[in-house]
Amino acid sequence: MHEVARRQHQAYALLLKSGHPLHPFLSTPLISRAARDGDFSRSSLFLSDTRSPDAVAFNALISGLASFRRPGPALALLDELRRRGLRPDAYTFSALVKACGSVWENEIVHGACLKYGFSSGAYVVSGLVENYAGGGEVGAAEKCFEECEGVDNVVWVAMVSGYVWNGEFESAKELFVEMRRLGLEVNEYSMTAVLGALLDGREGGQVHGFGLKMGLLSGCSLHLSNSIMHMYSRCGSQADAVKAFDEISEPDVVSWSERIFAACDGVEASELFKLVHSKGVVVNEFTVINLLSQITDVKFLNLGKQIHALSFKRGHMQLVSVGNALISLYGKWGQIVDAMLVFDEMCLPDPISWNSLIAAYSENHLLCQCLEAFSKMRSRWVLPNNYALASILEVVAQSNLQESVAQIHSLIIKLGFMFDDSMISALVSAYGKCNRVDQSKKIFAKLDQIKALHLNSLLVTLMSTGYHDDALVLFQRTWHSCIAVDSTTLSILLKAFGALTDLEQGRIMHCLCIKNGFYQDSFIESAIVDVYCKCGSINDAEKAYKNISRANLVAWNAMMMGYAQHGCDREVMELFHEMSQVGLWPDEITYLAVLHSCCHSGLVEAGQTYLNSMHELHGVVPSVEHYTCMIDLLGRVGLLEDAKRMINTMPMNPDARIWQILLSACHLHGDVDLGNLAGRKLLELQPENDSAYVLLSNINAAAGNWSAARELRREMKEKMLVKEPGSSWIQVKGTLNFFFADDQSHPDRERILMQLQELYGQMLSRRESEPGCASSVELIC
């Protein structure tokens, strides 16, 4: 490049030395070459030295400025061209349109096009349409498109792309169909444009088939093949994306990037990335981002850091999109220090960078850091979007900060986000987590149009706060109002019926899922298995489980947990060992089911083996729930000192549930000293826990420590704590029957007592015939 510029200078100097004037036909190539190199001072010099420059000479410099998005100087040249009495042509305006970087600049050029009669040329109009649509002005783009006199494929493709950019997918598809009806040429560019509007793999398959029929694939259009791959991956049809990749004879870096994006998991994605490196393909930022999106599991932490180092070495860290992906990934892995370092090293963090950092703090429950980052973001005049506000809502709601939720609610209204469906759903959930269900209902009631997303948020809120009946009433009301529901709605309701142990309603909902075509949805599959397990119908759960897709880990976990709750320990272990044969990787829920099974069976050694090996074998870090199961197991079999030793050595602080379990075990086995310790620890965490006082009092009373028992009862009285009576319920013919301890009010009490006496007799008979049975049976009425 420098050699060419030197020779141009020599030729120009020789021309001046010879005394010949610089004519436009000589200066235009010089101007064009210098402008393409970005040397605008030299190209401007050539233009100023030209004797009577024509429009072509001006166009050469305007075109160069447009290539570097320099709209100001380009528009100034347009004024200079008109001042000299020259008339701009179609090339002038097509270059000016290309230079525009904002809607305002596009409007200026559009006005000039109208004035000089160039508002109907295909390239000019297509550029105007793209600029308007790119700036979010779809109405202006449509008006420009409709006023175009000539029917040209380029203009139609620009309008289809504009619709896609603005999320108006149905309009894009309708316009593409109209193109075909009018007989306009359908090429790889028009097909690539409409692919962005497709959210259903079946529709994408039609476009794919049409491309094959037209002969545009199989190596003819790599750009279209890559777009088809991306469409399939976006629609969740990874298998079809892989097939599209296999049809490409010579894939480029974009093809490989899309293939990594279509990987079934992080293991396959990492292997593909290694294969790309071995083939000598130079990866770009999209390859890196697609790989990072696949390796979200913490077991890929080392690989993620290697990709970070590679990105730094290759210069990809200068691109803000790569930094944003790394911040999000480090946040998911809990590596907050690394996420902060990536953010701090950014030259110009964009709004997505701030959102990613706030989301990282939120995911790790770091309230102070989250609020501080949000405050800095606003102080630098960066407007938060719905993602940042949702992250802030999540972290303040988890901390039960009702006032902060209300303040963010006010900010959402001020910023105009109350028309955003995701923001409304986030508010409903946030108020629910702060035990302000009334406020959640109020927001829902004010909606002009209720959508499935809003309904699901309120249903989850009602479920999580114990208002199961209200959730069912809400669904019935919305169902009769013909509001469209989705698979998420039905899976939430199945969970509600599981919590209420309402088997009949669970079966009805199962039928409704089949009727509405949701029976193959992975969430529905797992929810159906779960509801049957919780309602005690293990046979129905097994039937539902046999019809699931084999790769549905959630359904496997639900079935294993159901077996564990029903004491089917052999079946739990069979499923656990079968998982590896079908290629499923156990997660924390899987191991929780296994430990529950060990707990019910009293398998101490097996439980300790699973707890100690889960991280080494499958990368699952034991959580407080796993330790709770193991402590419960040790307590059941009377190994109380081992349970206490595990509490002291576990890597996290014991919560109230762990001390409650240890206290119950001490009460069962009569360990007064350890029971008093567990009780006091529990009361430190939950001073109003009535069952802790009762258990402690009973332990001391059983050991003859009457003074300690009286003191505990006195403390209960002073705090006005009353032990809630135990209760249970059962549904018979659609009616819920509740039973409380010492309750004499049930209308069928006499019949129930007669049935209990009959069962009591059967138990006594079994005890006499089977020596291994319990030595005593006691009937409490």
Buried (B, 14 or more C-beta within 10 A) or exposed (E): EEEEBEEBEEEBEEBEEEEEEBBBEBBBEBBBBBBBBEBBEBBBBBBEBBEEBBBBBBBBBBBBBBBEEBBEBBBEBBEBBBEEEBEBBBBBBBBBBBBBBEBEBBBBBBEBBEEBEBBBBBBBBBBBBBBBBBBEBBEBBBEBBEEBEEEBBBBBBBBBBBBBBBEBBEBBBBBBEEBEEEEBEBBBBBBBBBBBBBEEBEBBBEBBEBBEEBEBBEEEBBBBBBBBBBBBBBBEBBEBBBBBBEBBEEBEBBBBBBBBBBBEEBBBBBEBBEEBEEEEBEBBBBBBBBBBBBBBBBBBBEBBBEBBEBBBEBEBBEBBBBBBBBBBBBBBBBBBEBBBBBBEEBEEBBBBBBBBBBBBBBBBEBBEBBBEBBEEBBEEEBEBBBBBBBBBBBBBBBBEBBEBBBEBBEBBEEBEBBEBBBBBBBBBBBBBBBEBBEBBBEBBEEBEEBBBBBBBBBBBBBBEBEBBEBBBEBBEEBBEEEBEBBBBBBBBBBBBBBBBBBBEBBBEBBEBBEEBEBBBBBBBBBBBBBBBBBBBBBEBBBEBBEEBEEEBBBBBBBBBBBBBBBEBBEBBBEBBEEBEEEEBBBBBBBBBBBBBBBBBBEBBEBBBEBBEEBEEEBBBEBEBBBBBBBBBBBBBBBBBEBBBEBBEEBEEEBBBBBBBBBBBBBBBBEBBEBBBBBBEBBBEBBEEBBBBBBBBBBBBBEBEBEEBBEBBBEBBEEEEBEEEEEEEEEBEEEEEEEBBEEEEEBEEEEEBEEEEEEEBEEBEEEBEEEEEEEEEEEEEE
